[in-house]
């Protein structure tokens, strides 16, 4: 499955999200943070928001295609 298909892109975004969430868990498990760690945390938060929005868009696109006779598998 290539990353250009809806299912391929969705799968890649889910993997990326999983890695970001693991990094967030590690960040939250520590009591104090450096300025660099705080900046990385903010960057991850932004990336997660972008990924979630893209996943929403892909689901809508898949639903439209399934309504037009195309088949989508995740």
N, C-alpha and C positions, 0 to 999 in steps of 0.2 A: 504494500500500500504506500503510495507516495504522499509526501507532505502537502501536495497541491490539492488533493481531494479534501472534502469536508471532513471525512472520518480521519484521514491522516493528520490534518491540521489540528483537529480536536484532540487526538491522542497525544500529539506533541505538546499542545498547550497544557493538557492534564499532567504530563510528566514535568514540565517546567514549573507548574503550580505546586506540585508535590515537593520539588526541590526547594522552592522558595518557602513553603510552609515549614519544612524541616529546619531551614536556617532561622526562621522566625521563632520556632520552638526553642532552639538553642539560645537565641538572643534573650528570650523571655525567662529562660531558666537561670540566667546570671543576674546577680543583684546590681552590679555597677557596670557602666558602659563608658567607653572612651568616646570622644567626639566622632571619630571615624566609624565606630560601631553604630552610633546614633544615626549618622548620615546613611550608612548602608541599610539600616532598618527603614528609614524613610524611603529610600530608593526601592526596597523590596515591596513596601506597602503600595507604592505607585505602580510597580510592575504587576502586582496581584490585581489591582483595580483594572488595569488595561487587559489582562488575561481574562478576567471574569466578563468584561464587556465584550471581548471578542468571542468568547464561548457563547454568550447570549445571542450574538449576531449569527454565529454558525448554526445554532439550534434553530433559529428562525428561518435561516436559509434552507436548512435540511427539511424543515416542516413544509416550506413552500415547494421544494422539489418533490417531496413525497406526495404532495397533493396533485402534482402534475405527472404522476406515473413513474418518476425516477425512484430508485431504491437506494437507501442510505444505510450503511451498517457502521456501528461503532465498535 
